[in-house]
Amino acid sequence: EPYAFAASKLIGKEIIIDRKQMSGLTDYEIAKKLFESANKKINLNEISRMLDVYCELLPKSLELGNVEKVGKISETLEMLSGIKTVKISIGTGNCFTGLNIKLSHVELLHFFDLDDIFYASEINWSRELIMEQAFKSLDLNQVGIVIGDSPRDIEVAKKSNLKVIAVTSGSHTRSELMVHAPNAILDGDWGLKELVNVLNNISLD
């Protein structure tokens, strides 16, 4: 809702966002699509200004909304953060301020070092550019594994030579995700046990 409001204000007419249609796109890619559909041209700098408005409205929207963490994600991140050979990163389509607000709201931001957060910006405005940065951050002996909930997450990760675990906690069904051949899939309210089993299987491939 806050994103649609900010976009509507700039475009000059009411915008309704189809979450499923836009899933896997970055904040910048969504704006480009919305403006193209309204036959309006926009540059990345204008999108950044629109995102500033969105981020001003986001905290209140999160407080009023029904925001829940998926499964036992806090316990899972706590466990992973204690393993020296594991690096926890984020490759997100959110802008930097937006991701900070969201992760802070659900008390997960402290699990991530700033150098391990790859986000949407005027430089890295597309999902491809973000995943490319994430891949480049890996050491030679590291295997990069993306956990994503959209077909676009799967396709872009594979193009970036990253393995993919698809999760059905987003807008897409298991069958919709399986068409894009992820390395593994986690259903519904998955937890630590399910994730560890999948990670072990992927590491053996």
Helices and strands as residue ranges (DSSP letters): H 2-11, H 19-22, H 27-37, H 44-64, H 73-81, E 90-95, H 96-105, G 109-111, G 114-116, E 117-120, H 127-136, E 145-148, H 151-159, E 163-167, H 174-178, E 184-186, H 192-203
